[in-house]
């Protein structure tokens, strides 16, 4: 898919077509993450940093259930 850079206020940007928004499962106001990859950039709705943080949190919750129970009281 080819996108054209356009003026948006005092900035420059690209307009994402409806088909691309649907494919990324994004709507107006959502965040898009830009990842640098060897041959360019990748736009994604997936946040790799958040995913890594959630993995750690899930591991801690599995390992230390009693600590979480005490915090909830």
C-alpha atoms as an extended CHARMM CRD file, in Angstrom:
* protein
*
        73  EXT
         1         1  UNK       CA              0.0000000000        0.0000000000        0.0000000000  PROA      1               0.0000000000
         2         2  UNK       CA              1.3590000000        3.3960000000       -0.9390000000  PROA      2               0.0000000000
         3         3  UNK       CA              0.6350000000        6.4270000000        1.2930000000  PROA      3               0.0000000000
         4         4  UNK       CA              1.3140000000       10.0640000000        0.5070000000  PROA      4               0.0000000000
         5         5  UNK       CA              2.7960000000       12.5020000000        3.0330000000  PROA      5               0.0000000000
         6         6  UNK       CA              0.4890000000       15.4800000000        3.4270000000  PROA      6               0.0000000000
         7         7  UNK       CA              0.2810000000       18.6630000000        5.4900000000  PROA      7               0.0000000000
         8         8  UNK       CA             -1.7120000000       18.3560000000        8.7130000000  PROA      8               0.0000000000
         9         9  UNK       CA             -1.7860000000       21.7460000000       10.4460000000  PROA      9               0.0000000000
        10        10  UNK       CA              1.8530000000       22.7820000000       10.9430000000  PROA      10              0.0000000000
        11        11  UNK       CA              3.0400000000       19.1660000000       10.6800000000  PROA      11              0.0000000000
        12        12  UNK       CA              3.3150000000       16.4620000000        8.0790000000  PROA      12              0.0000000000
        13        13  UNK       CA              1.5830000000       13.1200000000        8.2360000000  PROA      13              0.0000000000
        14        14  UNK       CA             -0.0920000000       10.3150000000        6.3720000000  PROA      14              0.0000000000
        15        15  UNK       CA             -3.7750000000        9.4910000000        6.1580000000  PROA      15              0.0000000000
        16        16  UNK       CA             -4.5090000000        5.8350000000        6.9290000000  PROA      16              0.0000000000
        17        17  UNK       CA             -7.2520000000        4.4500000000        4.6850000000  PROA      17              0.0000000000
        18        18  UNK       CA            -10.2680000000        2.7210000000        6.2510000000  PROA      18              0.0000000000
        19        19  UNK       CA             -9.0850000000       -0.6540000000        4.9450000000  PROA      19              0.0000000000
        20        20  UNK       CA             -5.7500000000       -0.3140000000        6.7410000000  PROA      20              0.0000000000
        21        21  UNK       CA             -7.4140000000        0.8500000000        9.9640000000  PROA      21              0.0000000000
        22        22  UNK       CA             -9.7170000000       -2.1590000000        9.8330000000  PROA      22              0.0000000000
        23        23  UNK       CA             -6.8010000000       -4.5070000000        9.1880000000  PROA      23              0.0000000000
        24        24  UNK       CA             -4.8920000000       -3.0690000000       12.1790000000  PROA      24              0.0000000000
        25        25  UNK       CA             -8.1220000000       -3.0390000000       14.2440000000  PROA      25              0.0000000000
        26        26  UNK       CA             -7.6470000000        0.6650000000       14.9480000000  PROA      26              0.0000000000
        27        27  UNK       CA            -10.0930000000        3.5400000000       15.2490000000  PROA      27              0.0000000000
        28        28  UNK       CA             -9.6680000000        7.2820000000       15.5400000000  PROA      28              0.0000000000
        29        29  UNK       CA             -7.8100000000        8.1250000000       18.7670000000  PROA      29              0.0000000000
        30        30  UNK       CA             -5.9800000000        4.7850000000       19.0650000000  PROA      30              0.0000000000
        31        31  UNK       CA             -2.1950000000        4.6770000000       19.2560000000  PROA      31              0.0000000000
        32        32  UNK       CA              0.0530000000        3.2100000000       16.5750000000  PROA      32              0.0000000000
        33        33  UNK       CA              3.5180000000        1.9720000000       17.4330000000  PROA      33              0.0000000000
        34        34  UNK       CA              6.3760000000        2.5320000000       15.0130000000  PROA      34              0.0000000000
        35        35  UNK       CA              9.1330000000       -0.0560000000       15.1090000000  PROA      35              0.0000000000
        36        36  UNK       CA             12.4050000000        0.3060000000       13.2290000000  PROA      36              0.0000000000
        37        37  UNK       CA             13.2450000000       -2.8780000000       11.3560000000  PROA      37              0.0000000000
        38        38  UNK       CA             16.2590000000       -3.6280000000        9.1450000000  PROA      38              0.0000000000
        39        39  UNK       CA             14.5360000000       -2.6680000000        5.8910000000  PROA      39              0.0000000000
        40        40  UNK       CA             12.4270000000        0.2870000000        7.1040000000  PROA      40              0.0000000000
        41        41  UNK       CA              9.6840000000        0.7910000000        9.6660000000  PROA      41              0.0000000000
        42        42  UNK       CA              6.6950000000       -1.2000000000       10.8230000000  PROA      42              0.0000000000
        43        43  UNK       CA              3.3750000000        0.3080000000       11.9690000000  PROA      43              0.0000000000
        44        44  UNK       CA              1.5640000000       -1.8670000000       14.4620000000  PROA      44              0.0000000000
        45        45  UNK       CA             -1.2140000000       -1.6840000000       17.0300000000  PROA      45              0.0000000000
        46        46  UNK       CA              0.8300000000       -4.1630000000       19.1100000000  PROA      46              0.0000000000
        47        47  UNK       CA              2.9760000000       -2.5670000000       21.8170000000  PROA      47              0.0000000000
        48        48  UNK       CA              5.9930000000       -4.8570000000       22.3610000000  PROA      48              0.0000000000
        49        49  UNK       CA              7.0690000000       -3.0530000000       25.5490000000  PROA      49              0.0000000000
        50        50  UNK       CA              3.6110000000       -3.4390000000       27.0850000000  PROA      50              0.0000000000
        51        51  UNK       CA              3.5260000000       -7.1020000000       26.0670000000  PROA      51              0.0000000000
        52        52  UNK       CA              6.8670000000       -7.7170000000       27.8060000000  PROA      52              0.0000000000
        53        53  UNK       CA              5.6690000000       -5.9070000000       30.9400000000  PROA      53              0.0000000000
        54        54  UNK       CA              2.4600000000       -7.9580000000       30.9710000000  PROA      54              0.0000000000
        55        55  UNK       CA              4.4640000000      -11.1960000000       30.7160000000  PROA      55              0.0000000000
        56        56  UNK       CA              6.4690000000      -10.2010000000       33.7920000000  PROA      56              0.0000000000
        57        57  UNK       CA              3.3190000000       -9.1820000000       35.6720000000  PROA      57              0.0000000000
        58        58  UNK       CA              1.5870000000      -12.4700000000       34.8360000000  PROA      58              0.0000000000
        59        59  UNK       CA              4.6180000000      -14.4580000000       35.9830000000  PROA      59              0.0000000000
        60        60  UNK       CA              4.7300000000      -12.5540000000       39.2820000000  PROA      60              0.0000000000
        61        61  UNK       CA              1.0030000000      -13.0360000000       39.7980000000  PROA      61              0.0000000000
        62        62  UNK       CA              1.3830000000      -16.7930000000       39.2590000000  PROA      62              0.0000000000
        63        63  UNK       CA              4.4050000000      -17.0730000000       41.5590000000  PROA      63              0.0000000000
        64        64  UNK       CA              3.3030000000      -14.7450000000       44.3530000000  PROA      64              0.0000000000
        65        65  UNK       CA             -0.4570000000      -15.1680000000       44.6540000000  PROA      65              0.0000000000
        66        66  UNK       CA             -0.3260000000      -14.7590000000       48.4440000000  PROA      66              0.0000000000
        67        67  UNK       CA              1.3450000000      -11.3470000000       48.0760000000  PROA      67              0.0000000000
        68        68  UNK       CA             -1.4170000000      -10.1830000000       45.7430000000  PROA      68              0.0000000000
        69        69  UNK       CA             -4.0430000000      -11.5240000000       48.1310000000  PROA      69              0.0000000000
        70        70  UNK       CA             -2.5380000000       -9.4640000000       50.9800000000  PROA      70              0.0000000000
        71        71  UNK       CA             -2.4730000000       -6.3300000000       48.7950000000  PROA      71              0.0000000000
        72        72  UNK       CA             -6.1490000000       -6.7940000000       47.9400000000  PROA      72              0.0000000000
        73        73  UNK       CA             -7.1890000000       -6.7980000000       51.6040000000  PROA      73              0.0000000000
